[in-house]
Amino acid sequence: MTGVGNSEVPSDLLVSRTAEHIRATMSGDSSGHDWWHIYRVWQMARRLAIEERADLRVVELAALLHDIADWKFHDGDLSVGPRKAGEWLDSLGAPADVRGRVVEIVSRVSFKGAGVPDEMPCLEGRIVQDADRLDAIGAVGIARAFAYGGHAGRLMYDPDHPPEPHDSAEAYRKRGGPTINHFYEKLLLLKDRMHTEAAQRIAAERHRFMEAFLERFFSEWDGRS
């Protein structure tokens, strides 16, 4: 697709074309990182942005593009996603400041390990990160965890393979334990790493659901129920 040729591209056109592009390229994925994941993050990010009075154009574009080239599917390369996001926005003729802010968010949005602090300086980025993390927890988050585990060929659970702390992004990228470990290495940590008040409220409920699921899982695993 070529740029629209205007110095100031209408926000609704940037967003609609980006949504069409992402839907076309990501539909059919079975790893839990499909178009509908993007759609849910997009809609949640819009909700949070309106509540926080953030720049809606930047939030929507960053939400739509945040997984355009996830490092998990590019040999751990964290540079591919921001580069592809920038190339796409260039093709639309997006304003330079919008492009720069969106690319910066895409470069920082991913969780990089329990021991790695979040570095997301702008409100719009914190909103997109919250929306993405909310989709990783609760009922949908549980489903996505096992979908990705199956996609990656991981065991569902192995009591002889305990969760591991990851103090660096490199260690986190190289992880390969059972899916249940992912709850302790990431998912159960996200409630306390939400930025916005609305996301914190939503995360609290979804967190409780995951705790109840794990209690039932281990009870059934051990034959207690």
Steps between C-alpha positions, in 0.01 A plus 500: 500500500627847421459815703187709458709800393383751760719681750242442773322168463159483672516299821204280411665405170829409668318283752258334258770410248723368775219287640428358153867420447545330837180300463609379156846396617420351841170318450522125539786495750452222756761605756281751686658794315239525227287788374250458782775550757588823321133598484449448873813698585389776261156528656630488857765759418232730358300461821801581717609788277161668523501466879857630526450773235798378302582555131253258346667489158834393642336248735293338224788472256738363762240248619438381146871474418638374831530139378567566132819294535512350849852400604372155598452425131822669382772313687487738795581807288345799676579736211273345237169623642594869533658495156195347332268738686703794376504371144124456504437850633741640240299327228191686619671836518447525876630820665858462622414572862224239501728246335774562755271468800335182374831334413636587844199338667526186286867470596422507872161332541604135547551339840870417526528304823399510864823671600499753216333832590249659266633798309202671342531877541185619318137469606396360163758224529392412851142471378591264215717295733214473749258393227741237369562365848132485582455269202766272650306435823154380598303242301627613161853519634483141623374385160774695323771358727409143413450584132853639485639213704358250253626708209850504649496129584516554874377262766183601679655438843797317645536506881870417460557819301427795734455860387815705454563868578620697200724791593576602142316530172737246349419241766128558452525464121679166541244350738344171402323355802147360528202727448403497868836655581405799287236593756768542768764648271270764351120484520458516878743792512308723261236619747761701687658637183194677362538875459149645477231485767246344266741225398582434865131448577449263207822313572402432861193302392681314225782417740256340744359289218848370417567417865175302515591320177842401631357377829256279308769389255732376773212341690406298194864426416554351845170310491348700783193599298 
